């Protein structure tokens, strides 16, 4: 499953990475065009495949935890898989419910997250090639540098919001996204020439 998922995503991630590198290059006045054989393109594409495997690993761990909890509580295989009145009263989430929750919107979440990593990694690489030391963060409300602030209503901002702030390239590379489905993008901070 891991190999198949990574293989299916690879052509799209590769194409998006090339597009992002070239678009970022245009922002900073690059004359050269990046191709799909560029080492950075291949590196970013491989990073994407590794993240897809981590997502699948997290799903497997969730199923394993459910199996262990159900067995420890003495539930039958049927109750662990589908639940019963007793499991619902005890607050036990059977595998069926847990898998539905994990997979609800999962393909779109994976695609958006991987495309964001690909685009941001490519853009930051291109900005770094031109010696830029800082970027402006454009992000959604409630998004801090390292996480999405919990307990906010949809569209509500927080004091930790990073949107519009200028940060160092090193920090931007460390936090290309704050969470899955993150809207974060980076704009180059081109120094103005001294007069």
C-alpha positions as semicolon CSV with decimal commas, in nm:
position;residue;x (nm);y (nm);z (nm)
1;X;0,000;0,000;0,000
2;X;0,279;0,245;0,091
3;X;0,469;0,184;-0,232
4;X;0,155;0,211;-0,443
5;X;0,041;0,535;-0,277
6;X;0,383;0,696;-0,318
7;X;0,407;0,580;-0,681
8;X;0,062;0,719;-0,763
9;X;0,144;1,058;-0,610
10;X;0,494;1,090;-0,758
11;X;0,408;1,229;-1,106
12;X;0,179;1,494;-0,959
13;X;0,426;1,596;-0,689
14;X;0,705;1,606;-0,948
15;X;0,501;1,830;-1,179
16;X;0,392;2,062;-0,896
17;X;0,749;2,089;-0,765
18;X;0,884;2,190;-1,106
19;X;0,601;2,443;-1,145
20;X;0,663;2,588;-0,798
21;X;1,040;2,614;-0,850
22;X;0,993;2,798;-1,178
23;X;0,719;3,027;-1,041
24;X;0,937;3,115;-0,740
25;X;1,225;3,177;-0,977
26;X;1,013;3,425;-1,173
27;X;0,935;3,611;-0,849
28;X;1,305;3,671;-0,786
29;X;1,406;3,726;-1,150
30;X;1,567;3,390;-1,228
31;X;1,658;3,344;-1,592
32;X;1,699;2,966;-1,582
33;X;1,423;2,703;-1,599
34;X;1,422;2,404;-1,364
35;X;1,344;2,061;-1,512
36;X;1,203;1,745;-1,352
37;X;1,551;1,591;-1,344
38;X;1,691;1,862;-1,115
39;X;1,831;1,710;-0,791
40;X;1,616;1,941;-0,574
41;X;1,301;1,834;-0,759
42;X;1,386;1,468;-0,703
43;X;1,471;1,533;-0,336
44;X;1,140;1,711;-0,267
45;X;0,947;1,437;-0,451
46;X;1,116;1,168;-0,238
47;X;1,033;1,363;0,080
48;X;0,668;1,356;-0,021
49;X;0,673;0,977;-0,058
50;X;0,817;0,942;0,293
51;X;0,538;1,157;0,442
52;X;0,270;0,943;0,272
53;X;0,422;0,636;0,438
54;X;0,413;0,813;0,778
55;X;0,041;0,887;0,730
56;X;-0,026;0,519;0,661
57;X;0,183;0,421;0,965
58;X;-0,031;0,649;1,184
59;X;-0,345;0,479;1,054
60;X;-0,202;0,135;1,131
61;X;-0,109;0,245;1,484
62;X;-0,466;0,369;1,537
63;X;-0,609;0,031;1,436
64;X;-0,359;-0,151;1,660
65;X;-0,451;0,068;1,961
66;X;-0,820;-0,005;1,902
67;X;-0,754;-0,379;1,887
68;X;-0,552;-0,371;2,210
69;X;-0,810;-0,161;2,397
70;X;-1,094;-0,384;2,282
71;X;-0,910;-0,701;2,379
72;X;-0,814;-0,557;2,718
73;X;-1,180;-0,470;2,781
74;X;-1,283;-0,825;2,694
75;X;-1,486;-0,736;2,384
76;X;-1,550;-0,996;2,115
77;X;-1,391;-0,959;1,769
78;X;-1,732;-0,846;1,637
79;X;-1,762;-0,578;1,909
80;X;-1,407;-0,456;1,841
81;X;-1,483;-0,431;1,470
82;X;-1,841;-0,294;1,474
83;X;-1,932;-0,202;1,831
84;X;-2,236;-0,288;2,043
85;X;-2,458;-0,128;2,302
86;X;-2,200;-0,216;2,570
87;X;-1,908;-0,067;2,377
88;X;-2,103;0,254;2,302
89;X;-2,193;0,295;2,672
90;X;-1,827;0,246;2,762
91;X;-1,718;0,508;2,506
92;X;-1,521;0,254;2,302
93;X;-1,482;0,350;1,935
94;X;-1,482;0,033;1,722
95;X;-1,255;-0,011;1,421
96;X;-1,538;0,068;1,179
97;X;-1,594;0,414;1,334
98;X;-1,223;0,480;1,380
99;X;-1,142;0,396;1,017
100;X;-1,433;0,606;0,888
101;X;-1,307;0,900;1,094
102;X;-0,947;0,854;0,978
103;X;-1,041;0,821;0,611
104;X;-1,302;1,098;0,595
105;X;-1,150;1,353;0,358
106;X;-0,813;1,179;0,382
107;X;-0,728;1,174;0,009
108;X;-0,790;1,548;-0,021
109;X;-0,599;1,618;0,300
110;X;-0,298;1,419;0,178
111;X;-0,305;1,587;-0,163
112;X;-0,334;1,941;-0,024
113;X;-0,067;1,880;0,238
114;X;0,179;1,722;-0,004
115;X;0,126;1,992;-0,264
116;X;0,185;2,258;0,003
117;X;0,510;2,090;0,113
118;X;0,618;2,056;-0,248
119;X;0,536;2,417;-0,336
120;X;0,685;2,566;-0,020
121;X;1,000;2,353;-0,030
122;X;1,056;2,444;-0,394
123;X;0,990;2,815;-0,336
124;X;1,219;2,833;-0,034
125;X;1,495;2,653;-0,223
126;X;1,467;2,897;-0,513
127;X;1,464;3,200;-0,282
128;X;1,770;3,064;-0,103
129;X;1,951;3,024;-0,437
130;X;1,913;3,398;-0,483
131;X;2,055;3,474;-0,140
132;X;1,733;3,587;0,024
133;X;1,753;3,571;0,401
134;X;1,387;3,629;0,487
135;X;1,037;3,554;0,363
136;X;0,692;3,683;0,447
137;X;0,448;3,420;0,577
138;X;0,099;3,419;0,431
139;X;-0,128;3,188;0,630
140;X;-0,483;3,133;0,749
141;X;-0,636;3,268;1,069
142;X;-0,546;3,080;1,386
143;X;-0,222;2,944;1,240
144;X;0,086;2,993;1,458
145;X;0,436;2,915;1,331
146;X;0,441;2,558;1,464
147;X;0,073;2,463;1,508
148;X;-0,289;2,560;1,459
149;X;-0,424;2,726;1,772
150;X;-0,692;2,506;1,930
151;X;-1,029;2,625;2,058
152;X;-1,091;2,895;1,796
153;X;-1,410;2,933;1,599
154;X;-1,377;2,897;1,218
155;X;-1,204;3,204;1,076
156;X;-1,111;3,336;1,423
157;X;-0,758;3,475;1,470
158;X;-0,527;3,442;1,768
159;X;-0,239;3,641;1,915
160;X;-0,007;3,364;1,791
161;X;-0,102;3,409;1,423
162;X;0,201;3,423;1,192
163;X;0,019;3,566;0,888
164;X;0,203;3,867;0,746
165;X;0,514;3,823;0,960
166;X;0,864;3,817;0,813
167;X;1,081;3,527;0,928
168;X;1,429;3,391;0,852
169;X;1,469;3,135;0,574
170;X;1,600;2,880;0,825
171;X;1,283;2,910;1,032
172;X;1,065;2,893;0,719
173;X;1,239;2,573;0,608
174;X;1,188;2,421;0,953
175;X;0,814;2,507;0,951
176;X;0,704;2,485;0,588
177;X;0,360;2,392;0,724
178;X;0,220;2,407;1,075
179;X;-0,026;2,118;1,037
180;X;-0,198;1,903;0,772
181;X;-0,417;2,112;0,536
182;X;-0,212;2,422;0,627
183;X;-0,260;2,712;0,381
184;X;0,089;2,855;0,438
185;X;0,283;3,008;0,150
186;X;0,594;3,225;0,149
187;X;0,666;3,548;-0,036
188;X;1,024;3,658;-0,106
189;X;1,159;3,957;0,083
190;X;1,378;4,120;-0,179
191;X;1,604;4,383;-0,023
192;X;1,573;4,728;-0,178
193;X;1,899;4,856;-0,322
194;X;2,072;5,130;-0,125
195;X;2,066;5,472;-0,294
